Amino acid sequence: MFRSLNLNPDQIPTKKPVKKDKERWNARYKEFTGGSASPDNLLVSNSGLLSRGRGLDLACGHGANSIFLAGRGYWVDALDISHEGVRQAQSRARGLKLEVGWLVADLDDFPIPQGIYDVALVFYFYSEPLLPKILGALKPTGLLYYSTYNYRHTSLKPDFKPEYLVPEGGLGRLFPGLRILLDEPEAGSEGNLSRLIAQKY
Ligand SMILES: C[S@@+](CC[C@H](N)C(=O)[O-])C[C@H]1O[C@@H](n2cnc3c(N)ncnc32)[C@H](O)[C@@H]1O
């Protein structure tokens, strides 16, 4: 059972045809059943910045980062379009006796609650129209941890959709309302990752 985010009924997206992305990710997570999922190094190595409060993990997948945050004492809302990913995440969290507010939702039209989160996580998901909503989700002093593939990734995976990649220049310049704590536009051994840690003023 998925805990609800206390949304107004008229904020809940209406039913629509199943998306290709959802099917693709469900199939992938089914294949990976039982596989290990570790929290991202950006989060773990910089966890000294964390305190307590309310956390948000967007496109949480099988939930390693949400679970890490919940283990640090945060009350976490974690969303993904894949019910299979969320099911695995929920089962892993339950095994660890950690409570997380899991939700199956499509971020293309999900009304992300605004101004209530002390920390927001986005790992390996990029959608340009979502950026203002991510920024808006944070409280003043709220932290954003963001790491995902950038435009250089197409040299490794030519069929990766360019709209899912961070453009040249990195993530920091896309969040003008944040104080940058770490901005690595071309990280990783291939330079195909953009990483950001930033804080709302
Ligand atoms: C590369 S995985 C990353 C998962 C997780 N953040 C991690 O780092 O392990 C991308 C995730 O985005 C989710 N996703 C793709 N499109 C989405 C959408 N429109 N709304 C919500 N989640 C979506 C997929 O289901 C998948 O779990």
The ligand as an SDF file (V2000), in Angstrom:
LIG
                    3D

 27 29  0  0  0  0  0  0  0  0999 V2000
   17.8780    5.8850  -14.3340 C   0  0  0  0  0  0  0  0  0  0  0  0
   16.4980    5.5820  -13.2810 S   0  0  0  0  0  0  0  0  0  0  0  0
   17.0360    6.3610  -11.8060 C   0  0  0  0  0  0  0  0  0  0  0  0
   16.3960    5.8380  -10.5790 C   0  0  0  0  0  0  0  0  0  0  0  0
   16.9350    6.3920   -9.2630 C   0  0  0  0  0  0  0  0  0  0  0  0
   16.8020    7.8220   -9.1640 N   0  0  0  0  0  0  0  0  0  0  0  0
   18.3730    5.9800   -9.0950 C   0  0  0  0  0  0  0  0  0  0  0  0
   19.2600    6.8280   -9.2190 O   0  0  0  0  0  0  0  0  0  0  0  0
   18.6060    4.7910   -8.8620 O   0  0  0  0  0  0  0  0  0  0  0  0
   15.2750    6.6830  -13.9200 C   0  0  0  0  0  0  0  0  0  0  0  0
   13.9520    6.6010  -13.2070 C   0  0  0  0  0  0  0  0  0  0  0  0
   13.0670    7.5750  -13.7080 O   0  0  0  0  0  0  0  0  0  0  0  0
   11.7660    7.0330  -13.6640 C   0  0  0  0  0  0  0  0  0  0  0  0
   10.9220    7.8110  -14.5760 N   0  0  0  0  0  0  0  0  0  0  0  0
   11.0210    7.9310  -15.9220 C   0  0  0  0  0  0  0  0  0  0  0  0
   10.0700    8.7670  -16.3940 N   0  0  0  0  0  0  0  0  0  0  0  0
    9.3660    9.2010  -15.3060 C   0  0  0  0  0  0  0  0  0  0  0  0
    8.2560   10.0800  -15.1380 C   0  0  0  0  0  0  0  0  0  0  0  0
    7.6910   10.6990  -16.1760 N   0  0  0  0  0  0  0  0  0  0  0  0
    7.7780   10.2720  -13.8900 N   0  0  0  0  0  0  0  0  0  0  0  0
    8.3350    9.6390  -12.8120 C   0  0  0  0  0  0  0  0  0  0  0  0
    9.3890    8.8050  -12.9230 N   0  0  0  0  0  0  0  0  0  0  0  0
    9.9040    8.5900  -14.1430 C   0  0  0  0  0  0  0  0  0  0  0  0
   11.9590    5.5890  -14.1080 C   0  0  0  0  0  0  0  0  0  0  0  0
   10.8880    4.7580  -13.7570 O   0  0  0  0  0  0  0  0  0  0  0  0
   13.2630    5.2570  -13.3890 C   0  0  0  0  0  0  0  0  0  0  0  0
   13.0150    4.6890  -12.1300 O   0  0  0  0  0  0  0  0  0  0  0  0
  1  2  1  0
  2  3  1  0
  2 10  1  0
  3  4  1  0
  4  5  1  0
  5  6  1  0
  5  7  1  0
  7  8  2  0
  7  9  1  0
 10 11  1  0
 11 12  1  0
 11 26  1  0
 12 13  1  0
 13 14  1  0
 13 24  1  0
 14 15  1  0
 14 23  1  0
 15 16  2  0
 16 17  1  0
 17 18  1  0
 17 23  2  0
 18 19  1  0
 18 20  2  0
 20 21  1  0
 21 22  2  0
 22 23  1  0
 24 25  1  0
 24 26  1  0
 26 27  1  0
M  CHG  2   2   1   9  -1
M  END
$$$$
